[in-house]
Amino acid sequence: MKALGRVALAAPLVGLLLLAGCAAPASDSPAPEAAASEPAGEVTVFAAASLRTAFDDIATAFTAENPGVTVNPIVYDGSSTLVTQLQEGARADVLATADERNMQDLVDTGLAAEPQLFATNTLVIAVPVGNPAGVSGLADLADAVTVLCAPAVPCGAASTQLLDAAGVDVTAASLEQNVTAVLQKVAAGEADAGLVYATDVIGDDAVSSVVPDGAAEVVNRYPIVTLDGSNAAGAAFVDFVLSAKGQQIMSDHGFGAP
């Protein structure tokens, strides 16, 4: 009887052990999370002319990190011209201007909201290599053949502010709609001098530059924004410009921090 009792008691224990052995072992590692979706599609960017070299490099770096996105050829022009085009129905996903005033004009129309600053820039006097007219400061621009940006363009508004602060009256030989056009005329020898951004003369062997007194007091701040109707790829482009990598590229091209 005692032996039978021990067998009877052991049977349920064996069953429980067998059931435990059949149960699936608990995993010590959590289930893998779903991979975050990557941006895809096309991005159309409108950018101030002074951003050309920096944004070309940013577009290359951005697409290398986001192979599913195609950045269409970036449209570069004066900020006021770009804003007017957008107000008249041009299609874009991202706008980057060389000043806050023109960006605010766009925001006021309801086409975008909450732009963010991403760079700064200051003016220099650009002269043809060798400086044949001997321009050494703002006062010399009054008697030189000087090319300026139009007042509605950010570089033109900054030029007016800089010249007014110095008490210098300049009758421009021409008023250009973007800073690139000013630089091209100086580089071609069609003008003795022109006011452009410090970043514009970097790497241009056809021109030299003079940093005028008061330049550090006239700072252009560059905002960027995604436009209404933009896709996730547009937002990703803006995020990249604001990222450490994007900011390093801007710095490499001579732009200041926002």
KELO-106811 format. One record per residue: residue number from 1; z, y, x of N, C-alpha, C in turn; residue in three letters. Coordinates in pm, 1 decimal. Atoms other than C-alpha are relative to their C-alpha. Layout:
 resi     n.c3     n.c2     n.c1    ca.c3    ca.c2    ca.c1     c.c3     c.c2     c.c1 resn
  NUM        Z        Y        X        Z        Y        X        Z        Y        X  ALA
...
//
This chain:
 resi     n.c3     n.c2     n.c1    ca.c3    ca.c2    ca.c1     c.c3     c.c2     c.c1 resn
    1      0.0   -121.0     83.2      0.0      0.0      0.0      0.0    123.6     84.9  MET
    2     -4.4   -119.5    -83.9     78.6    247.9    275.6   -135.6     25.7     62.0  LYS
    3    131.5    -18.1    -61.7   -259.6    183.0    446.7    -97.7     52.8   -101.4  ALA
    4     90.0    -48.1    104.8   -447.1    227.6    119.1     25.5    144.7    -33.3  LEU
    5    -34.0   -139.5     31.7   -259.2    550.5     55.9    -56.3     95.0    103.5  GLY
    6     51.8    -88.6   -105.1   -361.2    690.2    391.1   -150.6     15.2    -13.2  ARG
    7    145.8     -8.6     19.3   -728.5    605.2    324.0    -33.9     89.7   -116.9  VAL
    8     26.9    -82.8    118.2   -713.0    766.0    -19.2     18.9    146.5     29.4  ALA
    9    -24.2   -141.2    -34.4   -569.1   1087.3    122.6   -105.3     52.4     96.2  LEU
   10     96.5    -46.3    -99.7   -821.3   1101.0    405.9   -136.9     25.9    -60.6  ALA
   11    133.8    -13.1     58.7  -1127.2   1070.1    178.3    -33.6    143.2    -41.2  ALA
   12     34.5   -139.9     36.1  -1103.8   1421.9     26.8    -17.1     88.1    121.3  PRO
   13     11.0    -83.2   -119.5  -1053.6   1572.5    373.6   -135.4    -19.3     67.1  LEU
   14    131.3     26.8    -58.6  -1367.4   1401.8    503.4   -109.5     69.9    -78.8  VAL
   15     99.9    -66.3     84.6  -1563.6   1538.0    207.9     -5.2    148.4     25.2  GLY
   16     -3.8   -144.3    -25.3  -1445.2   1889.5    271.8    -63.5     34.5    133.8  LEU
   17     58.7    -24.7   -132.3  -1540.2   1864.3    638.5   -151.9    -12.5     -3.8  LEU
   18    144.7     15.1     12.9  -1886.9   1737.6    545.6    -64.1    120.2    -67.0  LEU
   19     52.3   -119.0     68.8  -1936.6   2028.4    303.2     -2.1    120.4     92.8  LEU
   20     -6.1   -112.6    -92.7  -1827.6   2275.7    569.0   -110.1     -9.3    103.6  ALA
   21    103.8     18.2   -100.0  -2071.9   2126.0    815.4   -137.3     33.2    -54.6  GLY
   22    129.6    -29.2     60.0  -2359.0   2171.9    568.7    -21.6    147.7    -24.5  CYS
   23     14.5   -143.1     28.6  -2286.5   2541.1    512.0    -70.9     68.0    115.4  ALA
   24     73.3    -74.4   -103.2  -2513.7   2782.9    700.6     96.1     81.9     82.5  ALA
   25    -89.4    -79.3    -85.0  -2340.2   2941.3   1000.0    -22.8    148.5    -20.7  PRO
   26     10.2   -145.7     17.1  -2262.6   3311.9    965.5    -61.7     61.6    123.5  ALA
   27     64.9    -67.4   -113.2  -2475.2   3538.1   1182.1     87.7    112.5     51.2  SER
   28    -80.2   -106.6    -59.5  -2296.5   3766.4   1425.2    -75.8    131.2      8.7  ASP
   29     78.4   -123.6    -13.4  -2584.0   4020.1   1439.8    -52.7     43.2   -135.8  SER
   30     47.6    -48.8    128.3  -2685.4   4241.8   1147.4   -149.5    -21.5    -15.0  PRO
   31    142.3     17.0     26.5  -3020.3   4199.8    981.3    -76.4    119.8     53.4  ALA
   32     76.7   -111.7    -55.0  -3291.3   4408.5   1146.9    -39.2     98.0   -109.4  PRO
   33     37.9   -103.2     96.5  -3360.6   4739.9    975.0   -150.9     15.4      0.0  GLU
   34    143.2    -23.7      8.9  -3705.1   4823.7    855.7    -39.2    114.7     91.3  ALA
   35     45.7   -105.8    -91.6  -3900.3   5027.3   1108.0    -34.1    126.3    -78.2  ALA
   36     29.7   -127.4     65.3  -3922.8   5394.9   1022.0   -151.4     20.4     -3.6  ALA
   37    143.6    -21.8     13.3  -4266.7   5487.7    894.4    -44.8    111.6     93.8  SER
   38     54.1    -98.7    -92.3  -4478.9   5677.2   1143.7    -99.6     89.1    -72.9  GLU
   39     95.2    -89.6     66.6  -4682.7   5984.6   1045.0   -142.9    -44.8     25.4  PRO
   40    140.9     37.7    -12.4  -5050.9   5927.2    986.7    -84.8    101.8    -73.8  ALA
   41     91.3    -91.0     66.9  -5354.8   6121.6    879.5    -49.8    108.3     94.1  GLY
   42     54.5   -110.4    -77.2  -5513.0   6447.1    992.9     90.3    122.9    -10.9  GLU
   43    -75.3   -125.3     -0.8  -5349.6   6777.7   1087.3    -93.7    113.5     39.9  VAL
   44     76.7   -120.8    -32.6  -5521.1   7116.4   1079.7     97.9    110.3     34.3  THR
   45    -92.2   -101.2    -51.0  -5345.0   7382.1   1285.4    -73.3    131.8     19.3  VAL
   46     43.9   -136.5    -27.9  -5404.5   7758.7   1280.6    102.0     60.0     96.2  PHE
   47    -92.7    -52.5   -100.4  -5256.7   7926.1   1589.3    -52.7    128.4     62.4  ALA
   48     34.7   -125.7    -66.9  -5251.3   8267.4   1755.5    -79.1    -27.8    127.1  ALA
   49     89.1     22.0   -113.6  -5512.7   8307.6   2029.1     76.2    -18.9    130.6  ALA
   50    -76.8     10.3   -124.3  -5245.5   8343.3   2298.3     62.2   -137.8     20.2  SER
   51    -58.4    134.6     -9.3  -5130.7   7985.9   2225.5   -101.3   -105.8     43.4  LEU
   52    107.2     97.8    -18.8  -5461.6   7821.7   2314.2     33.1   -107.6    104.4  ARG
   53    -20.1    100.6   -104.6  -5380.8   7651.1   2644.7    125.3    -82.8    -25.3  THR
   54   -124.7     72.6     26.6  -5024.4   7560.7   2547.4    -17.4    -97.8   -115.5  ALA
   55     14.5     87.7    116.3  -5118.8   7418.8   2206.8   -103.7   -110.1     22.8  PHE
   56     91.7    109.0    -34.3  -5413.2   7224.4   2348.3     76.8   -112.4     69.0  ASP
   57    -81.8    101.2    -67.5  -5164.3   7047.1   2574.4     99.7    -65.0    -95.8  ASP
   58    -93.2     55.6     98.5  -4915.5   7005.3   2289.9    -72.0    -99.3    -90.7  ILE
   59     75.4     91.6     86.0  -5184.9   6847.8   2070.7    -25.7   -132.9     71.0  ALA
   60     24.3    122.7    -76.5  -5265.5   6598.7   2347.1    126.7    -84.9      9.4  THR
   61   -127.0     72.8    -10.8  -4900.2   6506.2   2398.4     44.8    -54.9   -134.4  ALA
   62    -40.2     42.6    134.1  -4837.4   6485.8   2024.7    -77.6   -123.5    -45.0  PHE
   63     79.9    114.8     43.9  -5124.6   6247.0   1955.6     29.1   -123.5     85.0  THR
   64    -37.8    114.7    -83.1  -5017.1   6029.8   2249.1    122.9    -70.1    -56.3  ALA
   65   -120.1     58.2     60.1  -4683.6   5979.0   2073.9    -21.9    -42.4   -145.2  GLU
   66     27.5     30.1    141.6  -4836.5   5958.3   1726.3   -146.9    -41.1    -14.0  ASN
   67    140.9     41.7     -0.3  -5159.3   5754.3   1757.3    -62.1     -7.9   -138.4  PRO
   68     54.4      4.6    135.0  -5193.8   5740.5   1380.9    -41.2    135.6    -54.2  GLY
   69     30.9   -135.5     45.3  -5243.0   6116.0   1360.2   -118.1     56.1     78.8  VAL
   70    111.2    -70.1    -63.3  -5564.1   6305.3   1432.7     22.5    150.1    -14.8  THR
   71    -11.2   -145.7      3.7  -5520.0   6671.0   1527.5   -141.2     56.7      6.4  VAL
   72    132.1    -61.1      2.0  -5837.0   6850.9   1424.3     -6.3    113.1    102.6  ASN
   73      8.9   -111.5    -94.0  -5973.3   7112.2   1667.0     77.8    121.2    -52.3  PRO
   74    -88.3   -107.8     44.5  -5714.0   7389.7   1651.6    -78.0    129.0    -14.5  ILE
   75     65.3   -128.1     26.1  -5831.3   7718.7   1502.7     83.2    110.2     63.3  VAL
   76    -70.0   -108.1    -68.8  -5733.9   8005.7   1734.3    -63.2    134.2    -34.9  TYR
   77     49.9   -135.7     28.1  -5761.7   8373.4   1641.4    120.1     92.8     -4.7  ASP
   78   -109.2    -93.0     18.6  -5557.9   8686.3   1591.0     84.5    -41.3   -118.7  GLY
   79    -90.9     44.7    106.5  -5251.3   8621.8   1374.6    -35.5     60.8   -134.6  SER
   80     33.3    -65.8    126.6  -5354.7   8876.6   1112.7   -125.9    -60.2    -60.9  SER
   81    123.0     63.0     48.6  -5700.3   8717.3   1087.1     29.2   -136.3    -60.7  THR
   82    -35.1    133.3     51.4  -5551.7   8369.7   1039.6     70.7      9.9   -134.2  LEU
   83    -73.7    -16.6    125.9  -5314.0   8490.0    769.2    -95.1     39.6   -111.5  VAL
   84     98.0    -41.8    101.1  -5599.5   8661.9    585.9    -84.5   -118.2    -45.0  THR
   85     80.5    117.5     35.4  -5807.4   8343.7    599.9     77.1    -94.9    -91.8  GLN
   86    -82.0     86.9     83.7  -5521.0   8141.3    453.7     20.8     59.5   -138.3  LEU
   87    -18.2    -66.5    128.4  -5461.1   8396.8    181.2   -127.0     -6.5    -84.5  GLN
   88    128.1      5.9     71.8  -5829.7   8375.3     92.0    -44.0   -143.0    -30.5  GLU
   89     28.6    137.0     40.9  -5815.4   7997.0     52.5    -30.7    -99.0    109.3  GLY
   90     23.1     95.2   -108.6  -5865.7   7844.3    397.2    108.4   -107.1     -2.8  ALA
   91    -91.7    114.5      6.1  -5702.5   7501.5    430.0     56.4    -29.2    138.5  ARG
   92    -67.3     37.2   -125.1  -5447.5   7426.6    703.2    134.0    -62.6    -33.6  ALA
   93   -131.1     63.0     16.5  -5127.5   7228.8    748.4    110.4     75.7     73.0  ASP
   94    -98.3    -66.5    -85.2  -4954.8   7436.1   1016.8    -53.2    136.4     41.6  VAL
   95     35.4   -132.8    -50.7  -4954.6   7804.5   1111.4    101.7     41.1    105.4  LEU
   96    -85.2    -56.0   -105.1  -4817.9   7949.6   1435.5    -53.8    138.6     33.8  ALA
   97     43.3   -137.0    -27.4  -4833.3   8327.3   1478.1     71.8     55.6    122.0  THR
   98    -57.4    -63.0   -118.6  -4755.8   8558.7   1768.2     99.6    108.9    -35.8  ALA
   99   -102.7    -96.3     41.3  -4522.5   8774.8   1563.8     58.2    -41.7   -134.1  ASP
  100    -67.3     32.6    125.6  -4285.1   8761.1   1269.3    -57.4     78.4   -118.3  GLU
  101     52.3    -83.0    109.8  -4452.5   9038.8   1069.0   -113.2    -69.5    -73.6  ARG
  102    112.0     67.2     65.0  -4776.7   8850.4   1004.9     43.5   -129.5    -67.2  ASN
  103    -52.4    120.1     64.6  -4586.7   8530.6    932.4     67.7     35.3   -131.7  MET
  104    -67.5    -40.2    122.5  -4376.3   8715.3    676.7   -100.1     36.4   -109.3  GLN
  105    105.6    -30.6     97.5  -4696.3   8840.5    509.7    -45.7   -127.4    -70.2  ASP
  106     40.8    126.9     60.1  -4791.1   8476.9    455.1    110.1    -55.0    -89.6  LEU
  107   -112.7     51.4     78.9  -4445.0   8373.9    335.2     10.1     75.0   -132.4  VAL
  108     -9.8    -82.5    121.4  -4448.7   8661.4     85.5   -101.2    -40.6   -106.7  ASP
  109     99.6     45.1     97.9  -4758.8   8513.1    -77.6     37.0   -134.2    -62.0  THR
  110    -43.2    128.4     54.0  -4573.3   8185.4   -141.4    -72.4   -119.9     56.1  GLY
  111     74.7    111.3    -58.4  -4795.6   7973.5     82.7     82.7    -82.0     98.9  LEU
  112    -86.6     71.0    -94.0  -4508.3   7870.0    311.8    141.2     55.0    -13.4  ALA
  113   -139.5    -44.1      4.2  -4132.8   7897.7    352.6     71.9    -45.3    125.9  ALA
  114    -91.2     34.3   -109.3  -3868.8   7893.1    626.9    -69.8    -28.3    133.4  GLU
  115     54.2     17.3   -135.5  -4069.2   7944.2    948.6    111.5     -3.5    103.1  PRO
  116    -98.2     11.3   -107.7  -3887.2   7867.9   1273.1    -58.4     57.0    129.2  GLN
  117     45.1    -56.2   -126.4  -3909.5   8054.1   1603.8     -8.7   -109.6    105.6  LEU
  118     15.2    103.2   -102.1  -4037.2   7847.3   1896.0    -35.5     55.1    137.7  PHE
  119     37.0    -54.9   -130.6  -4138.4   8088.1   2177.9      8.6    152.1     -2.7  ALA
  120      7.0   -145.8    -14.4  -4135.8   8444.2   2308.5   -100.4     33.9    109.8  THR
  121     99.7    -45.2    -96.5  -4379.3   8650.6   2515.0     14.0    150.1     20.9  ASN
  122     -1.4   -143.4    -28.7  -4408.7   8992.9   2677.9   -136.5     41.4     53.2  THR
  123    130.0    -53.6    -39.6  -4696.3   9219.9   2780.6     -8.4     27.8    149.7  LEU
  124     31.5    -46.1   -135.3  -4858.6   9284.0   3117.6   -130.4     79.4     -7.5  VAL
  125    129.4    -67.0    -13.1  -5144.2   9507.2   3228.7    -92.1    -92.5     77.7  ILE
  126     99.0     82.8    -67.8  -5442.8   9290.2   3311.7   -106.3     90.7     60.8  ALA
  127    104.9    -75.9    -69.3  -5692.4   9427.8   3565.5    -95.6    -99.5     64.4  VAL
  128     90.9     89.5    -71.5  -6005.1   9277.6   3723.6     54.5    -29.8    138.9  PRO
  129    -49.5     37.1   -131.3  -5931.4   9093.4   4045.6    -38.8    107.4    101.6  VAL
  130     21.9   -108.6    -95.1  -5896.6   9347.8   4323.9     41.6    135.4    -53.8  GLY
  131    -46.7   -124.0     64.2  -5788.5   9616.3   4073.6    -78.7    121.1     48.4  ASN
  132     83.6   -108.6    -53.2  -6083.4   9850.0   4151.0     39.8    139.7    -47.1  PRO
  133    -39.7   -131.5     50.4  -5942.7  10134.9   3935.9    137.6     41.9     49.3  ALA
  134   -131.0    -33.1    -54.9  -5606.0  10121.4   4112.9    107.5     22.3   -104.9  GLY
  135    -99.7    -13.2    107.1  -5403.1  10081.4   3792.6    132.8    -58.9     47.6  VAL
  136   -130.9     47.9    -45.9  -5034.1  10055.3   3879.1    108.8     11.2   -105.8  SER
  137    -99.9    -15.6    105.1  -4855.5  10143.1   3553.9    -62.9     49.5   -128.4  GLY
  138     50.5    -40.7    131.5  -4887.0  10248.8   3192.9    -66.6    136.2      3.2  LEU
  139     56.5   -135.8     -3.5  -4957.8  10614.2   3279.3   -146.3     -2.1     42.6  ALA
  140    139.1      7.5    -47.5  -5279.7  10510.0   3455.0    -96.8    -40.9   -109.9  ASP
  141     89.0     46.0    107.2  -5414.3  10361.9   3132.6    -62.1    115.5    -77.4  LEU
  142     51.6   -115.9     72.7  -5464.4  10710.3   2988.6   -135.4     45.0     55.0  ALA
  143    125.1    -44.6    -62.5  -5745.6  10783.5   3235.3    -95.0   -114.6     31.0  ASP
  144     84.3    116.4    -29.3  -5877.6  10429.5   3283.6    -79.1    -41.8   -123.5  ALA
  145     71.4     62.6    111.8  -6130.1  10243.0   3070.6     87.5   -116.9    -45.8  VAL
  146   -103.2     94.3     44.4  -5868.4  10054.4   2871.8    -39.7    -66.4   -131.5  THR
  147     25.8     77.3    122.5  -5913.2   9780.3   2611.7    134.2    -45.9    -55.2  VAL
  148   -124.0     40.8     65.5  -5637.5   9708.0   2360.7    -30.2    -89.4   -120.4  LEU
  149      9.7     71.3    127.8  -5577.3   9476.3   2067.3     11.7    100.5   -114.3  CYS
  150    -11.8    -84.7    119.1  -5615.8   9628.7   1722.2    145.1      3.5    -46.7  ALA
  151   -140.6    -14.4     39.1  -5286.6   9757.7   1576.2     51.1   -108.6    -94.5  PRO
  152    -43.9    102.7     94.6  -5278.7   9487.3   1305.3     29.5   -132.5     68.2  ALA
  153    -20.3    123.6    -75.8  -5282.2   9214.6   1570.4    132.0     10.5     75.1  VAL
  154   -129.5     -8.5    -67.4  -4944.2   9124.5   1726.4     -3.7     66.4    137.5  PRO
  155      5.5    -62.3   -132.5  -5053.9   9219.0   2079.2    -30.4    148.7    -11.5  CYS
  156     27.1   -141.9     21.8  -5181.1   9550.1   1939.3    123.7     75.7    -43.5  GLY
  157   -124.7    -62.9     43.7  -4854.8   9628.3   1762.5     96.8     13.5    116.5  ALA
  158    -88.3     -5.8   -116.1  -4661.9   9543.1   2079.9    -48.7    103.4    100.6  ALA
  159     55.1    -99.6    -92.0  -4898.4   9756.6   2289.6     33.9    141.3    -45.3  SER
  160    -34.1   -131.6     54.2  -4843.9  10054.3   2060.7    146.2     32.4     24.2  THR
  161   -143.5    -20.4    -21.4  -4467.9  10009.8   2082.6     30.2     30.1    147.5  GLN
  162    -23.8    -17.6   -143.0  -4477.7   9982.8   2462.1    -49.3    136.4     47.3  LEU
  163     57.5   -127.8    -42.3  -4704.8  10287.5   2509.8     77.8    117.2    -59.3  LEU
  164    -78.0   -107.2     63.8  -4508.8  10499.5   2261.1    132.9     20.0     72.0  ASP
  165   -128.9     -9.4    -68.3  -4181.9  10417.8   2438.9    -15.4     69.5    135.3  ALA
  166     25.2    -61.6   -130.2  -4339.7  10530.4   2767.4    -58.1    140.3    -12.6  ALA
  167     58.6   -132.3     20.8  -4488.0  10844.9   2612.4   -141.2     11.5     52.7  GLY
  168    137.3      2.2    -51.2  -4841.2  10743.8   2712.0    -97.9     -8.0   -116.1  VAL
  169    101.7     -3.0    104.9  -5138.9  10828.1   2490.2   -129.2    -56.9     56.0  ASP
  170    120.2     67.3    -48.7  -5434.0  10592.7   2538.6   -105.9     -1.5   -109.4  VAL
  171    114.7     14.8     89.4  -5774.0  10622.8   2375.8    -77.0   -123.1     44.9  THR
  172     56.9    128.1    -42.0  -5896.0  10265.8   2385.5   -152.1      2.4     -4.6  ALA
  173    145.3     14.3     -1.5  -6253.8  10189.9   2481.3    -45.1    -92.1   -112.6  ALA
  174     26.0     86.6    115.5  -6239.5   9916.2   2218.0    131.2    -59.4    -46.6  SER
  175   -116.4     63.9     60.1  -5986.6   9758.3   1983.7    -42.1   -139.2    -45.4  LEU
  176     42.1    137.5     24.1  -6012.6   9379.9   1975.2     89.8    -69.5   -102.0  GLU
  177    -72.6     70.1    106.2  -5906.6   9138.3   1701.8     88.6   -113.2     50.3  GLN
  178    -94.2     96.0    -58.1  -5730.3   8899.4   1938.9     11.6     25.9    149.8  ASN
  179    -30.3    -29.8   -139.8  -5581.2   8905.6   2286.2   -100.0    -65.2     95.4  VAL
  180     98.5     66.7    -84.9  -5838.5   8663.1   2425.0   -119.8     90.0     25.5  THR
  181    113.9    -90.5    -15.0  -6115.0   8917.7   2364.1     30.8    112.8     98.2  ALA
  182    -39.9   -102.6    -96.3  -5919.3   9182.8   2556.6    -10.6    -54.8    141.7  VAL
  183      0.6     59.3   -132.8  -5875.9   8950.9   2852.7   -142.1    -26.6     47.8  LEU
  184    138.2     29.8    -38.4  -6241.9   8850.4   2850.3    -72.7    125.4     46.9  GLN
  185     67.0   -124.9    -40.5  -6357.4   9213.2   2873.1     50.0     46.9    136.3  LYS
  186    -54.4    -37.9   -130.4  -6123.1   9281.4   3163.6    -55.0    -92.3    107.8  VAL
  187     48.2     97.4    -98.5  -6226.3   8962.8   3344.5   -147.0     21.2     32.9  ALA
  188    143.3    -23.1    -21.2  -6594.6   9053.1   3301.6    -28.1    134.7     66.3  ALA
  189     18.9   -130.6    -61.1  -6535.9   9397.5   3452.6    -49.3    106.2    -96.2  GLY
  190     42.9    -97.3    100.0  -6620.1   9573.4   3126.6    107.8    103.7    -27.8  GLU
  191   -110.4    -94.7     16.3  -6283.8   9751.4   3137.0     81.4      2.3    128.4  ALA
  192    -87.2    -10.9   -117.0  -6050.8   9879.6   3406.3    131.1    -74.3    -19.9  ASP
  193   -130.5     60.1     27.9  -5747.5   9736.8   3232.3     12.3    -32.0   -147.7  ALA
  194    -30.6     32.7    138.7  -5607.6   9589.1   2914.0    140.8    -54.0     -8.8  GLY
  195   -134.1     54.5     21.5  -5269.3   9500.5   2771.4    -12.6   -136.1    -67.0  LEU
  196      4.4    136.8     50.4  -5233.4   9125.7   2721.0    138.0    -62.0     19.9  VAL
  197   -127.1     68.3    -21.3  -4952.2   8872.9   2717.3      9.5    -54.5    142.6  TYR
  198    -22.5     53.2   -134.8  -4799.4   8754.5   3042.1    -58.5   -139.6     14.7  ALA
  199     51.6    136.9     -7.0  -4905.1   8398.5   2957.3   -151.8     -4.3     12.3  THR
  200    146.3      1.7      1.3  -5272.7   8497.2   2925.4    -60.3      4.2    139.6  ASP
  201     57.5    -17.5   -133.7  -5321.4   8580.6   3292.1     30.9   -117.2     92.6  VAL
  202    -37.2    113.5    -84.7  -5164.8   8259.5   3426.7   -121.4    -91.4     20.2  ILE
  203    109.1     90.7    -31.3  -5429.3   8053.5   3604.2   -139.0     60.1    -13.8  GLY
  204    131.1    -65.0     12.2  -5709.9   8308.7   3548.2    -30.4     72.7    130.5  ASP
  205     31.4    -56.5   -130.9  -5863.4   8384.9   3888.7    -82.9    127.5     -7.9  ASP
  206     84.0   -119.0     14.1  -6078.7   8665.9   3748.3     81.3    126.5    -23.0  ALA
  207    -83.7   -116.4     28.2  -5782.5   8893.8   3676.0    128.2     -4.0     82.8  VAL
  208   -134.7    -14.3    -55.3  -5461.9   9022.6   3828.8     83.9     68.5   -106.4  SER
  209    -84.6    -61.9    101.1  -5164.4   9163.9   3645.0    105.1     90.8     62.4  SER
  210   -106.8    -92.4    -37.2  -4912.8   9445.8   3667.2    103.4     -4.8   -111.7  VAL
  211   -106.5     -0.4    100.3  -4577.4   9418.7   3490.2     45.3    144.4    -19.2  VAL
  212    -34.7   -141.0     20.3  -4522.1   9762.0   3333.6    148.1     19.3    -28.8  PRO
  213   -137.6    -34.8     35.1  -4187.1   9936.4   3297.4     18.1    -12.7   -151.0  ASP
  214    -30.7     13.2    142.5  -4026.2   9855.5   2963.7    -54.0   -124.5    -65.5  GLY
  215     60.0    120.1     60.9  -4213.9   9528.0   2912.7    105.9    -94.7    -55.3  ALA
  216   -105.3     92.8     43.1  -3890.5   9331.1   2883.7     65.6     43.1   -130.2  ALA
  217    -60.3    -50.6    124.3  -3785.4   9550.5   2591.1    -90.0    -21.9   -121.6  GLU
  218     94.6     22.9    110.0  -4093.1   9466.4   2382.7    -36.0   -148.2      0.8  VAL
  219     12.5    146.1     -1.1  -4071.4   9096.4   2303.6    -63.4    -47.9   -130.1  VAL
  220     59.5     63.5    117.1  -4300.5   8908.1   2069.7     64.3   -136.0    -21.4  ASN
  221    -60.8    128.3     35.9  -4133.6   8619.2   1889.0    -98.1    -78.8    -85.5  ARG
  222    102.0     84.2     62.3  -4353.8   8330.6   1777.3     63.5    -95.4   -101.0  TYR
  223    -48.6     97.2     99.2  -4276.2   8149.2   1448.3   -107.6   -104.0    -34.8  PRO
  224     89.7    107.2     43.7  -4428.0   7823.4   1322.3     49.7    -53.4   -132.9  ILE
  225    -39.2     47.2    133.1  -4431.6   7675.6    972.0   -101.7   -101.6    -49.6  VAL
  226     92.2     86.1     73.4  -4579.3   7395.4    765.1    -37.2     70.9   -128.5  THR
  227     49.4    -67.2    119.7  -4790.6   7524.1    479.8     16.5    -88.7   -122.4  LEU
  228    -13.1     75.5    124.3  -4751.3   7422.3    117.8   -116.4    -97.9    -13.7  ASP
  229    102.4    102.5     14.7  -4938.5   7099.1     53.3    -24.0    -80.9    126.1  GLY
  230     16.0     74.7   -124.8  -4909.8   6979.4    412.7     59.1   -139.4    -14.2  SER
  231    -51.0    137.1      3.7  -4852.5   6607.9    472.7    108.6    -19.8    105.5  ASN
  232   -106.3     30.7    -95.6  -4588.3   6433.4    684.4    -45.6     22.5    143.7  ALA
  233     51.2    -20.5   -135.3  -4814.7   6460.8    988.3     13.3    146.1     41.0  ALA
  234    -17.4   -141.3    -30.2  -4801.5   6839.9    964.7    143.4     31.2     38.0  GLY
  235   -141.8    -20.0    -31.6  -4422.7   6836.0    958.9     34.6    -60.4    135.4  ALA
  236    -25.4     64.3   -128.1  -4423.9   6596.3   1255.0    -51.9     85.9    114.9  ALA
  237     53.8    -88.1   -104.1  -4642.5   6837.6   1454.1     96.6    115.2     26.7  PHE
  238    -96.1   -109.1    -15.8  -4398.2   7123.5   1390.6    124.8    -49.4     72.4  VAL
  239   -118.2     57.1    -65.0  -4106.8   6899.3   1487.8    -23.9    -20.6    149.2  ASP
  240     30.0     23.4   -141.1  -4282.6   6815.1   1813.8      0.8    131.4     77.7  PHE
  241     -0.9   -130.6    -66.4  -4337.3   7181.9   1900.5    143.3     45.5     26.0  VAL
  242   -139.2    -42.2    -11.7  -3964.8   7242.9   1844.1     84.2    -95.1     86.0  LEU
  243    -75.6    100.1    -76.2  -3859.8   6930.6   2037.4     10.8     39.8    146.8  SER
  244    -16.4    -27.3   -143.1  -3750.9   6923.2   2400.8   -133.3    -12.3     73.6  ALA
  245    129.9     16.6    -66.4  -4094.4   6794.9   2505.3    -92.7    115.8    -30.3  LYS
  246     84.6   -112.7     37.2  -4275.7   7063.8   2311.1     43.9    128.7     67.4  GLY
  247    -53.0   -120.5    -63.1  -4049.1   7334.7   2446.8    -26.3      1.2    150.6  GLN
  248     30.9      6.6   -142.8  -4106.7   7212.0   2802.2   -145.2     39.1     25.4  GLN
  249    141.1    -38.0    -14.0  -4482.1   7243.6   2754.1    -16.0    150.8    -15.2  ILE
  250      7.4   -145.3     18.1  -4437.4   7598.8   2623.4     51.1     70.7    125.7  MET
  251    -55.1    -60.1   -121.5  -4221.4   7682.2   2925.8    -95.0    -14.2    118.0  SER
  252     96.2     22.2   -108.1  -4478.3   7530.4   3162.4   -115.9     98.9     -5.4  ASP
  253    108.3    -97.3     16.1  -4731.1   7776.8   3022.5     50.6    144.5      2.1  HIS
  254    -52.7   -135.0    -20.8  -4503.2   8074.9   3082.5     68.7     63.4   -117.3  GLY
  255    -66.1    -56.7    118.0  -4356.3   8124.2   2736.2    151.3     -4.6     18.3  PHE
  256   -144.8     -1.7     -2.3  -3993.2   8220.5   2698.5     58.4    -79.2   -115.4  GLY
  257    -68.8     72.8    107.2  -3736.8   8040.2   2484.9     12.1     89.4   -122.1  ALA
  258    -12.7    -81.5    123.7  -3706.7   8151.8   2120.8    134.4     68.3     -9.1  PRO
//
